[in-house]
Amino acid sequence: MKDADVSRQIQQMIRFIRQEAEEKANEISVAAEEEFNIEKLQLLEAEKRKIRQEYERKAKQIDVRRKIEYSTQLNAARIKVLQAQDDAMGSMKDAAKKGLLRVSNDKKVYKKLLKDMIVQGLLRLREPSVLLRCRESDRKLVESLIEEAKKEYSEKASMQSPKISLDDRVYLPPPPKNGAVDSHEPYCSGGVVLASEDGKIVLENTLDARLDVIFRQKLPEACKEAPVRLNNITAI
Amino acid sequence: MASNRGQGGIQQLLAAEQEAQRIVNAAKNEKLARLKQAKEEAEKEIAEYRAQLEAEFQKKVSDSTGDSGANVKRLEQETEEKIHHLKTEAARISDDVVAMLLKYVTSVKN
């Protein structure tokens, strides 16, 4: 083999080696660029999703907090209105309670009213024997009305005259002191409490009890139609 | 002579192999650097994205604070109006209602 041939072969091999290396390097470069893009996009996408979720969660928290806050305030506002409503109703009831004092102080009116309330109680109970309790200050008045009430009851109910026992040991509370209807002292503005002989049926026909019943039943209606219905009162 | 000629050729081939290896290694290193750069660029863009969302979020916060303030004001105003109307109406009908209540209390149906 000639030296020139050998030399040429070696140079050819060297060129081949270099070419292979450059091709491989080129492949690596291309792969690097691809992987660069893939890696970057993957990282971006994953992190962006996390961040987006984080801020969506924060935004939701704000919305929820805001809704809760508004709901709380709305509720407080409603309670405030209801309280004002209750206060207004309370004022009217207090005024009515004070009015009850004038009722029992009007002797003529109160006498008839008391008799009517006793008769009403008897009619509701329809018992042959009844225990009656009243205020101590009303005792004499009640005693003077019992026979008349019994008679009226007999006529209306077509029943035998009942036996009425006036409780002389236990009385209803006295009238409110100094007209203080808002004190915590028990008081009775007038009227009677009737009970069956065995004590199982009790009918409270006091002015205060009547006011409570009417207040609950009639007040909503009364507030709506007060000016008109005033002349069309039907009794309870 | 023949031995000497072969030795020179081998040396050249070895050098070529080393150069080839260097070329490939350089490409590999560039690839690693590129991947690292991918991570760095991604992190940079992520930081920008986060900053953008944070800005939008803060805007939403301040907007909603303003909204809440306005809502509270309106709610308070509506409440005061309702209460005022309530008191006015209560005052208007109070005497009639009290008179009605008393009339009911003192009217006995038998």
Interface residues (C-beta under 8 A of the other chain):
Chain A: D3 V6 S7 I10 M13 I14 I17 R18 E20 A21 E22 K24 A25 N26 I28 S29 A31 A32 E33 E35 F36 N37 E39 K40 L43 L44 E47 K48 I51 R52 Y55 K58 A59 I62 D63 R66 E69 Y70 Q73 L74 A77 K80 V81 A84 Q85 A88 S91 M92 K93 A95 A96 G99 L100 V103 V109 L113 D116 M117 V119 Q120 L123 E152 K156 L207 R210 L211 I214 F215 K218 L219 A222 C223 A226 P227 R229 L230 I233 T234 A235 I236
Chain B: R5 G9 Q12 L13 A16 E17 E19 A20 Q21 I23 V24 A26 A27 K28 E30 K31 R34 L35 Q37 A38 K39 E41 A42 E43 E45 I46 Y49 R50 L53 E54 E56 F57 K60 V61 S64 D67 S68 N71 V72 L75 E76 E78 T79 K82 I83 L86 K87 E89 A90 I93 S94 D96 V97 V98 A99 M100 L101 L102 K103 Y104 V105 T106 S107 V108 K109 N110
